[in-house]
């Protein structure tokens, strides 16, 4: 199947797009988002939807000016309204003591939400694809998150606004073929070839090896994510019901009733701990806490500068020390 066929099948089967939807498209100027822009332009010819393109200048690279022009020109050619937004990622990163990558992502989503709410758009789309998903799954695996869900295809912000990622089942190879066949202009972000970031190391070093072993590796990882997502939703519902019975949330303390907790299946126990952990929700940390519970180890375990974990008879506590 080609990119358009997968895209149209995905939005149809999952009911992602409906008539009269108003959709904000996050378009960086890279090959993925340019492909998404053109796919939605074609879709708008089939069904009654309204589109708005938003491009971000992060004030980090000189190429951003060229990227903005590429997006603006293509949007104009396709007769779609386009906003060019400047965001100060470096300042935001320093203010909240987070990485440049995280700061950029947070600011982009915050700005997209503001635009959607201001102009009464009900959907936001990003151009994440199957390769992005595979990289995310491998990154989480290496970090020990114990989760293969990957990038969600849909994320509800509120009852009036949702983020969708309709390109998620499409591989980068098919995206490249689509853009080439339609002779679409796009920009190359040189930072994608830097091995400073973990994701880039996975993209540049690991993924080629996986695809050499099996040329369908990216698709298989996406299938795994879909299976995990369905199972995760089912087990999450069960775990939520059990949490109500064995967990008591207080202002600076989380109390776990060990008598009730230890009656549950181990898979549910793991999910309960992951759900209530205030910080460091990695499998290594969860397994360590589980070991302390089973061995009745009363020594205090420090989760972070703010939180500690300790056990008393029939009870376990997550306590915030620094308030």
WOBEL-V527451 format. One record per backbone hydrogen bond with DSSP energy under -1.0 kcal/mol. NH is the residue of the N-H (numbers start at 1). CO is the residue of the C=O. E is the energy in kcal/mol with one decimal. If there is no record, write none. Layout:
# WOBEL-V527451
nh-><NH/NH>
co-><CO/CO>
e-><E/E>
This chain:
# WOBEL-V527451
nh-><6/7/8/9/10/11/12/13/14/16/20/21/23/24/25/26/27/34/35/36/37/38/39/40/41/42/43/44/46/47/49/50/52/53/54/55/57/64/65/67/68/69/70/71/72/73/74/75/76/77/78/80/83/85/87/89/92/93/94/95/96/98/103/104/105/106/107/108/109/110/111/112/113/114/115/116/117/118/119/121/122/123/124/125/126/130/133/134/135/136/137/138/139/140/141/142/143/145/155/157/158/161/162/163/164/165/168/170/175/176/177/178/179/180/181/182/183/184/187/192/193/194/201/202/203/204/205/206/207/210/211/212/213/214/217/220/221/222/223/224/225/226/227/228/229/230/231/232/233/234/235/236/237/238/239/240/241/242/243/244/245/246/247/248/250/254/255/256/257/258/261/262/263/264/269/270/271/272/273/274/275/276/277/282/283/286/287/288/289/290/291/292/293/294/295/297/301/303/304/308/309/310/312/315/316/317/318/319/320/321>
co-><2/3/4/5/6/7/8/9/10/11/48/18/50/123/52/125/54/30/31/32/33/34/35/36/37/38/39/40/43/43/47/21/23/81/25/83/85/61/62/63/64/65/66/67/68/69/70/71/72/73/74/75/53/55/57/87/88/89/90/91/92/93/99/100/101/102/103/104/105/106/107/108/109/110/111/112/113/114/115/116/22/22/162/24/164/170/129/130/131/132/133/134/135/136/137/138/139/140/163/161/161/158/122/155/124/153/165/167/171/172/173/174/175/176/177/178/180/179/29/189/190/191/197/198/199/200/201/201/202/206/207/208/209/210/214/216/217/218/219/220/221/222/223/224/225/226/227/228/229/230/231/232/233/234/235/236/237/238/239/240/242/242/243/255/253/318/248/316/246/314/257/258/260/261/265/266/267/268/269/270/271/272/273/280/144/282/283/284/285/286/287/288/289/290/291/292/309/307/307/319/301/317/315/312/256/310/254/308/252/306>
e-><-2.3/-2.7/-2.9/-2.2/-2.5/-2.3/-1.8/-2.8/-2.0/-1.4/-4.5/-1.9/-3.1/-3.1/-3.3/-2.4/-2.5/-2.1/-1.8/-2.1/-2.5/-2.1/-2.4/-2.4/-1.9/-2.1/-2.1/-2.6/-1.7/-2.4/-1.3/-2.5/-2.1/-2.9/-2.8/-2.6/-3.1/-1.2/-1.3/-2.4/-2.5/-1.9/-2.3/-2.3/-2.7/-2.9/-2.1/-2.5/-2.3/-2.2/-2.1/-3.0/-3.1/-3.3/-2.7/-1.4/-1.8/-2.6/-2.0/-2.3/-1.9/-1.9/-2.8/-2.5/-2.0/-2.8/-2.5/-2.3/-2.3/-2.3/-2.5/-2.6/-2.4/-2.1/-2.4/-2.6/-2.6/-2.5/-2.5/-2.9/-1.3/-1.8/-2.3/-2.9/-1.5/-2.6/-2.1/-2.3/-2.5/-2.2/-2.5/-2.2/-2.3/-2.6/-2.1/-2.4/-1.5/-2.6/-2.6/-2.2/-1.9/-1.1/-1.4/-3.2/-3.1/-2.3/-1.7/-2.1/-1.8/-2.7/-2.0/-2.2/-2.6/-2.1/-2.4/-1.7/-1.1/-2.3/-3.1/-1.8/-1.9/-1.3/-1.8/-2.2/-2.6/-3.1/-2.5/-1.0/-2.9/-2.0/-2.7/-1.3/-1.9/-2.6/-2.1/-2.6/-2.2/-1.8/-2.3/-2.2/-2.1/-2.1/-2.2/-2.7/-2.4/-1.9/-2.3/-2.9/-2.1/-1.7/-2.7/-2.4/-1.5/-1.6/-2.8/-2.3/-1.4/-1.7/-2.5/-1.3/-1.0/-1.5/-2.2/-2.5/-2.9/-2.7/-2.8/-3.0/-3.1/-1.6/-2.6/-2.4/-1.5/-1.4/-2.4/-2.4/-1.7/-2.5/-2.4/-2.4/-2.2/-2.2/-1.9/-1.0/-3.1/-2.3/-2.9/-1.7/-2.2/-2.5/-2.2/-2.0/-2.1/-2.5/-2.2/-2.2/-2.9/-1.5/-1.9/-2.2/-3.0/-2.1/-2.6/-2.2/-2.0/-3.0/-2.3/-2.5/-2.6/-3.7>
